[in-house]
């Protein structure tokens, strides 16, 4: 069966214009992207699964073609956006597939609405403030939210670093694994989006809100949904050895798959393997990979 045509739409959720793509027919699948990204990171899966499912890809507030929120891009905001999206579409038996902050929102939504979700697939789940390698920095950014003048100055400085200094060379290459993806459509889209002042502002916003994604802050040990966890072997944003195995342990993931030679965008780098993982899990409730 051929993939059905995909179309983009806008929907007002949480007083924010949210961009999303949809296509196909059947059981609903929602794909949720990483911080700083857009639904296109899942384009191979969205196209593939639109043959047999009703697929959706959401641009998070502040990213892609969605409007920016007036406050923090927090886990709570993303989870409310997801919840309102599912309610507005009247979806049931939903398959949630999320990467990084998208995985965090999918997990929290599933914990709150277990009867709505059919399957949960988490990729490179966001480690919250553990993403900062220097421990003393972790409590610093949350406190700066109470000091708007200092926060604005620091935010402007970070925006300058992201766009005008050699630091900008790390983006978006650090999102990919060891192979060179600079000629890919997704890489070029990232480069173009990173030139946008609004996108830069949203990336800075994530620095001040990433602590809201601390998994121990919202995880209920006795209420962890059944799921699979997937990680890129060469993930330099949330490294496998530092964050992958830690979150496997925290989540008690019954299925933990490491994708060789891939990075934070493993679903784009190795779409055939990711498609196979998802298909096996949807059909059998387990993975053979």
N, C-alpha and C positions, 0 to 999 in steps of 0.2 A: 504494500500500500504506500502511495506517495504522501510526503508531508503536505499538509494543507497550508494555504496562504496565511502568513502572519501579518497582523495589523497592529499598529500602535494607537493608543488612546490616552486620554487624560481623565482623571477622577479626583474630585476634591475629598481628601481624607485628612482629618485633624487640621482643617482650614489651610491645607497645603495642596497645591496641584501636583498630583502624583502621575508620572508617566509609566505606562506599562504596555507590554505586548501580549497578544493572545492569539491562539489558533488551535485548530484540531477539534476533535469531538471525543467525548468519553469521560472517564474518571478524571477529576482535576489534579493537575500537578503544578506546583508553584516553585519557581526557581528564584533564589535570593542571593544577591551578589555580595562581594566583599566591600570593605570600606574604601572609598575613593574610586569605586568602579561603576558599573552599569550592567544592565541585563545582558549585554552582548557577550560577557564572559561565559555565559551559558548557551550561546547561540547554537553550538553543535548539538547539545542535548535537547534544546527547545525544538529545533528542526526535526531531530530524530524521533522524539516521542510524540510530536504532533500527529504522527501517522495513526496512533492508537489511543491517544489521551487528549484531553482538553488542557493545553499548556498555557501558563502565564509566566511572564518575567517582569519583575517590578524594579523600577529605579528608585532607590531609597531617597528620602528627602535630602536635598542638597547635592545630589549626584545625578549623572546622566542628564535627562531632560526634565527632572522633577524640580520643583521650587525648593528654596532653602527654608528651613524653619526659623522662627524668631529666636529660639533658645538653643540648647544643646542638642546634638544628634545623639540622643541617649538610647540605651537598650529599651527603656520603657516606651519612648516615642516610636521606635521601629516596631515594637510588638503591638502597640495600639494601631499603627498603620496597617500591619498585617491582619490584625483582628477585624478591623473595619472593612478591609478589602474583602476578606472571606465572607463577612456578613452581607456586604453590599451585593456580592455575586451569588449569595445564597448557596454556598458550596458545602458539600458534605463528603465524608470519606476522602479527605484531602491528602495528597502525597506532598510532603514538604522536603525540599532539597535546598540546603543553604551552605554558603561558604563564608567563613570568618564571622563577621558581625551578622551576616545572614543566617549562619548556623545558630548563633546565639539567640536570635529572635525566633527562629523556628523551634528551638528547644524550649524556650520560655513559653511560647504560645501553646505548644503541645502539653506542657505541664499544666497549664491553666484550662485547656480545652481538649482533654484526652479523647472525648467521644467524637470530635470533629476530624481528628487526624487518623489516617489509615497507616501510613508509613512515614518514617523520619530518617533522613540521610544527612549526616553532618560532615562537612569538609573543612579541615584546617580551622577549627572553631576558635573564636577570638579569645585570647588569654587575658583580656583586660589590661590593667596597668602592669602586669608581668611582662608585657611587650617591651617595656623600657628595661634595658640591661643593667642600668645603675639603680640599685634599690632606693637610695635616698631621694631620687627624682619622683618615685611613684606617688607619694602623698602630696607632692608639691603642686601639681597641676589642679587637682580638685579644690585645694584651698584658694587658688588664684581666682576661682569663679566668684569668690566673695569680694574681690578687689578689682572692679571693672577697669580702672585706669591702668593698673599694672598689667592686667590681662590683655588689654587692648594694645599696649606698647609691645608686650612680648609676642602677641599674635602677629602684629605688623612685622616684627623682626623675623619670625618664623616664615611668614609669607615671602619676605625678601630672600631668605635662605633657600626656600623651595624653588624660587623662580629666577634668581639673579646670581647665585653662587654655584660653585662646582657640585654642591649637594644635589642640584637638579638633575645631574647626570645619572644619579642612582634610580631615578624614576623615569619610565616604568620598568626598566630592566630588572630591578630587584624583585619584581613580582613574578618573574619567570624563573625557570630552572637553569641548568647549565648550558642548554642549547641557545643559539642566537635566534630570537624571535622578532628582531627589529624590522623585518620585511613583512610581517603578518598584519592583517587588517586590524586586529585587536590592539596590537602595539601602537600602530599609527593613530588609532582612535584615542588611546590613552594620551599619547603625545599632544594631540590636538586639544583634548579636554583639559590637560594640565596647564595649557596656556590661558584658560578661562579664569578671570579673577574670582568668579563665584565658586568655581570648583576648588581653587586654592583656599578660599575662605572656609569651605566645608572641610577640607583636609586639616586645616588648623583647628576647626571646631572639634574634630575627632580627637585631637591631642588633649583637649580639655574635657572630653566626655568619655574617653576610653575606660576610665575607672568604673563606669556604670556597667561594664561588661564583665567585671570580675565574677567568675563563675561561682565562687563560694558565697557571693552575695545574694544569689537568687536560687541556687540549686537546693532542692529538697532531696536528701539522700534516699528517702523512702518513696520518692515519687519520680524517679528517673525513667522516662519513657524508653521502650525498646527502640533501638536505633542501630545504625552502623556508623563508624567513624573512619574517615579517609584522610590521608595526609600525603603531601608531596615530599618525596625523599630529600630534595634539595631546596626546600622552602626556606628562604632567607628572611622572610618577614616574621614568621612564627616557626623557628627551626624545630625539626622533628625531635631531636634528642632532648631539647630543652622544654618544648611545649607539647609535642605530639604524644609522647609516652606518658607525660604527666597527666594530660587530659584523658587519655585512655584509662588511667588509674582512677582519676576522680569520677569519671562517668561510668566506670565499670563496663566499658563498651564490650559487648559480646562478640562483635566483629570489628577488627581494626585492620585496615588495609593500607599499606604503604605503596605509593605509586613511584616506581623507579624513574630517576632522572627528571622529575617534574618539580615545579615550585608551587607558589601560592595559587597559581592559576592552572592547576593540574587538569581541570576539566576541559580547558582549551588546548593544553599541550598534548594530552593523550586522550582524545575524545572516545576512541573505540574502546579502551579499557574502562573508562568511566561509564560509558553506555552499557557495557557488559555487566559491570558491577550493579548498576541500578536495575537493569532488567532481571538479573538473577535474584536480587533482593525482593523485587516486586512479585516475581512468580513463585519463589520458593521460601521467602522469609529468611534466606541466608545467602551467603556469597561463595561462589566457587571461582577463585581468581589466583 
